[in-house]
Amino acid sequence: MSKENGIMNPDDYMKLIVNAKGEKKRVPSADHTIVSKPKHKLGMTTFSEYIDQARESANSRIEQSLWKDKIQIDIKTPHKWFGIQPWGDFHVGSHGVDYNKLEELLAGMTMHDNLRTILLGNIGDFFTPLGGPKDGGQGDVFPVQTQMFAIKKFLTEYQDEILASVNAPDHEDWVYRSSGIDLYEFISEELEVPLITAGGSVKINFGNDVEYDIMPFHKIGKFKSAFNLTHGHKRALELHRDADCVMAGHTHKPAYETAWRNGHEVALVQMGTLETKEVGSMYGKKEGFLGPVKSVYPIVLFNTQEKDMQIVTSLDHALPYLQI
C-alpha cells in the first residue's frame, strides 16, 4: 500500500461487484483497517494480590465490628452481694407477650443499686417474611421497624442496668439474613451497651482478686436436652472453655443449678420467656413442643468479697442478699 500526504492511492482500493448489473465499486481492503480492543482482565493479576486484599478487608471488618469475644467490666460497690439477672426471649412486638411481667422486671431492676442484667437475645420478635422459618409478621402487633424503635428506646433508657448484650442466631439474625442490617450494632452504636459474641467472656471484676467469668449464649447450638435443660451448659464448659457461670435462653423453659466442674463451683442458668400467653405458644403447638413455658428469670448472686455464688428464682428471694 502506498500513501502520499495522508491520501491513499486509488490502486490500493479493491474493486468489487456490488449489484446484479455488474456495477463495480472501489472499497478499501480489510487488510488496511486496524481495530484495537482492550484485553480481558479479570480481577487482580496474581493470587497473592487477592490474599492481600482479603486480609486488609478482614482486618478492617474486625476493627469496625462492635461485637467482641472478651470484655471486662469493673464494678465497685459497698454491697456484699451483686445480682445479675439475665434477660431475653422478651419477643417484644408479639401478641403472645406478658407485657405486665415485662414492666415488673423493669421496675425491679431500677429499684436496686446492686442488680444488673445481661441480655441474651430475642428482646424483639423481629419476624421477617424472608428471614426465618416462622410465620413472617403474622403474629406481631408491631412491624419490624416499630420493634426496632422500641428496642432502641429500651436500650437507651436502661443502658446503665445492662452489662452486656449477646448475639442470637434467630429472630434478630433473620433481619440480618434478609436485609444485611445487624440490628444491635445499628441500635447500640452510640450507647454504653457492650456487645458480646455467644460463648464469649464477660469478666466481672470486683477488685481484691474477686473476679467472675460469665459465658453467655442465646442458644447453645449443640447438646441441647429436653430432659436436662442445663446439659448444654455443662458440655460448653467441657468442650468450649472454662467459666464460673453459663447463661442461656432460647428454650423458653427455665432451669438453674450449681455444679462442680473443672475443679471449682459453677452456676448454670437457663431463663424463661415473656411469650407465655396461650396465643403466643401457637407456633410451639404446631411444632409439637411439649410442656408449658414459664416467665422465670433466675438471679445469680455474686459475692463481691470472696468467690461465692448463689442462685435464686425471683427478686423477692434475692432481697435478703441485695440488702446486705
Secondary structure by P-SEA (a helix, b strand, c coil): ccccccccccccbbbbbcccccbbbbbcccccbbbbbbccccccccaaaaaaaaaaaaaaaaaacccccbbbbbbbbcccbbbbbbbccccccccccaaaaaaaaaaaaaacccbbbbbccccccccccccccccccccccccaaaaaaaaaaaaaaccccccbbbbbccaaaaaaaacccaaaaaaaccccbbbbcccccbbbbccccbbbbbbbbccccccccccccaaaaaaaaaccccccbbbbccccbbbbbccccccbbbbbbbbbccccccccaaaaaaacccbbbbcbbbbbbbbcccbbbbbbcccccccccccc
